[in-house]
Amino acid sequence: MNNKEKIDDLIKETLSAEEAQFYDELEEQNIIGKMGEVYKGKFGWLAVIMNIITLAAFILMVYCIFQFFNTQETNELIKWSSGAFLCMIVMGMLKLFVWLQMDKNDILRELKRLELQLATLMSRIDK
């Protein structure tokens, strides 16, 4: 048993059943769970809209790539490749926002765990 598990066991021993259940809900999630949390938060609607925009940018990028390969003029090649590159940048920025939201949720979860640990420690000291 490592140090983290020992601390978790000590904390669970001092918590009530309701508090222990809350503490268990604060465990580390897998990537699918983290993605789901992005859509359940306050800005879940924004994440849905961003995914729609990402899908539209991907379709536009594919269209630009097809047009790039179907043209012969240099100016047109530059325009279509610039459009495809711009779509890739838009998709990357929107995905970065989602990853930052996932990171923010992880930080908030750890802060809640820390607050719970401090409250548990304070209750032990008061006794």
C-alpha positions, 0 to 999 in steps of 0.5 A: 500500500502506497502513501496515497492509499494510506492517507485515503484510508485514514480520511475515509475512517473519519468521514461519515457515510455521506462524506465518504461517498462524496470523497469517492466521487472526487477520484481521478477519472479516465479520459472519457469521464473527463470529456463528459464532465466538460459537457455537464458543467456551466459551459457545457452548451459552449462545448457543444457549440464549439464541437459543431464549429470544429465539425464545420471547420473540418468539412471546410478544410476537406473542401479546401483540400479537394479544391487545392488538388483540382486547381492549376493556378498558383494564386488559387493554390495559395488561397485554398491551402491558406483556407485549409491551414486556417481551418486546421488552426481553428480546430486546434484552438477549439480542441485546446479550449476543451483540453483546458476545460478538462484541466480546470475540472481536474484542478477543481476536483483536487481543490475539493479533495484538499478542502475535505482533507482539511475539514477532516483534519480540523474535526480531528483536532477539535476532538 
